[in-house]
Amino acid sequence: MGTDDTLDTFAKRLAWVLANRRQKDGSPWDQKTLSVTAGLSTSHVGQYVRGDQTNPTLEILRKLGKAADVSAAWLGFGVGSPDAIDGDPSYSDSSVPIARNVPGWAQVLRHDQAMAAASPAGKLITPDAWQRSDLAARYLIHGPAAPGDALRLARLATELADEGRFDRAYDANLKELQAGESAELAEAKAFEEAVKAKARGERPKRAAKTVAAAERELGKRATEGIDETSGKRAGK
């Protein structure tokens, strides 16, 4: 669930958690339940909600973040997003992909979008691709975001959204196969020409490897009694 720039204090972010987050059983949080779950006194948490206390310790942030399943870094300092606990999986089955907090992602996203807007290639990235990269980052990136991360994800999202990619890939593979078959046929033809040239006592104008192979084949055919002109066994 996203947040906006109006959550610029610890008290506002804590109030947002109470209003928007849910317990593991799906029921909403209230100040008392959150306090008990975090192992803190209700009056203590109430002071933070009202803004009477504005500097919680890291231990308190850790307890509140773990209880509400939000990032302690986001809760205390507004860094990253609230989507998961920093460095630890959120409450979900281990077989399900885990969304994690990515510190610095919002800044990197804005930076990469500005860089892309200044280049012709970057302008080809659609708004939908940027949105998809924003969603994917929480599942793919572990640790702080680095400049260029958002741009790489957005380019990949743009490429995968292109419906013509399958046809191009198929055509490219087909051409590669055809080129390989053509090379094999040319090599086979060259080999046969070399064999016949050697049979006529001529020096084939081919690579030494082909000539050597032709000499071996010619010796084999001579042993088996195959006439080089007709390709049939002698006497038949």
N, C-alpha and C positions, 0 to 999 in steps of 0.2 A: 504494500500500500504506500503510495507516495505521500510526500509532505511538501510544504511550500516555504518560502523565505520568511514568512511571518513568525515561524517558530524559532525565534532568535534568542530565547533564553531557556535556561534549564526548567524553570517553572512552566513555561508554555509547552515544552516538549513532554514533560511529565503529565500535564493535563491532557495533551493529545493522546498519550498512551492510555490513560484512563477512559477516554472517550472512544477510542478506535480499536484498541487491541482486545483480544478475547483470551479467556483462559483455555486450557487444553480441553476442557469439556464443552467449550463453545459459549459459556456464559460470560457476560461482560465483567470487566474489572470495576471494583470500587476502591476507594481509598483504604478502607479497613482490610479488605481481602488482599490487596497488593502488599500492604504493610506486613501482614501475617506471613504471606508466602515468601517475602524477602527477608523475614526475620528481623524486622524493624518495628519500632513503636508507631502506632497510628498518629500520635501527636507530632512525632518527628517528621513523618512523611507529609503531614498536613502543613508543616512550616515550609517545606519545599514547594508544595503546590501553591500556597498563598504568596510565595516569594519572600517570606520573612527570612529564610535562610537561602543563600544563593551559591554557596561553595561546598558542595558535598565532597566527601573524600572519595578516592578511587575505589575503596572497598564498598562504600555505599552504592556507588554507581554500578559496580559489578553485581551486587546483590539485586538491585532493582532491575538491571538489564537482564539478568538471568531469569528472574521471576516472570517478567513480562515478555521475554523472548525478543528483545530488541538489542541493538548494538549499544554497548556502554559508551563507546566513543561518540556515537551520535547523541545519545541521551545527555551526556555531560557537556559536550563541546560542539555539537552540531556537525560533526565530521561524517561524511558519507551518508548512508541511509539507515533507517531503522530496521531494515528487512531481516536481519539475522544477527546472532551473537557473534562478535568478532572472533574469528579463528575457530569457532566451534559450530557444529551443526545445529540447526534450529530443531524444534520439536516436530519430528516427522519420522516416518518409517525410513530405515537406512537404505532401502532399495529405491527410494524416490530421490531424484536429484535435489540437492540442497542449495537454496539461495543464501549467499553470504554477503556480508557487508564488504564493499570495496572502497577503502579510504581514498579520497581524492578523485573519485570517479566523476563527480559533477564538474569539477574544474577541468579534467582531461577531456570530457565530452565537449564542453564549450570551446576549449582550445582547438581540438581537432576539427570541429565544425567550422570554426573561423579559418583554419588553414585550408580546409577543403573548398570553402567558398571563394578563396583567392586563386584557385587553379582550375583550368578547364576540365580536367579529369574529375576533380572533386565535385564539380557542379552536377555531374551525372548521378551522384548518390542521391537517392530519393529520401524524402522525409520519413517514409515508412521504414527504410533501411536503417536510418538513425534510431528510430524507435525500437526496432528489433535488436539493434546492438545494445541499446540501453537495457533491455530486458535480459538479453543473453549474458551480459557482463557479470551479473550476480551469480550465474551458474558456472561460468568458464574461468573467471579470474580469481586467483587466490592471492591475497595480499594487496598492497597498494596498487592503484592504477598508474601506468606510465604513459607519457605522451606518445600518441600513435596507436594505443590500444583500441580506442573507439573508432578510429579511421579504418583499421584493419578489419574489425568486426562489421562495420558498415559496408565496406567493399565486398566482403564475403556475403553479406545479406543481399546486396544488390545483384551479385552474380547468381546466387541460388534462386532469386526471384525471377530470373530471366527464363521464360518458357522455351526459348530457342536453344538453350544450352545442350539439351539432349541430342537434338538433330545435329548440332555442330560437332559434338563429341563422337557421335556415330559416324558422321562423314569423315572425320579425321582418322578414326580407327580403320574405316574401310579403305581409305587411301593408303594407309600404312600397310595394311595386309596386301593390297593390290601391288604396291611397290615391291614388297618382299617377294611375292609370287613372280613378278616380272623379272626380278633379279635372278631368281632360281632358274626360270626358263632360259634366260640369256646365258647363264653359266652352263646349263645342260647342253644348249645348242653349241656353245663354244667348245665344250668337251667333245661332242660328236664330230665337229669340224676338225678338231685337232687329231682325233683318231684316224679319220679318213685321209687327212693330209700326210700323216706319218705312214699310212699304208701306201700312199703314192710316192713315197720317198721325198716328200717336201718337208720343209721346216715350218711348222705352224707359227703364225705371227700372234702368239698368245703368251700369257704369262708363264714363267718357268714352271709354276705349280701345276698349271693346266696341262702343259706339255708332258711333264713327268707322269701325271695321271694318265694321259693318253697313251704313253709308251707302255705303262703297266697293263692297261686295258687291251692294247694291241697284242701284247704277248699272251695274255689270257685267251683272247679270241683265236690266236694262231694255234694255241694248244688244243682248243676245243674244235678246231677245223672250221671256223666260221669265215666265209668269204666276205671281205669288207665291201665289195661292190654291191652285192645283193643282200647282205646281211643274213644269208642262210648258210647252213652247214654245207661243206663241200660234198659234192656227189649227190645232192638232192635237188 
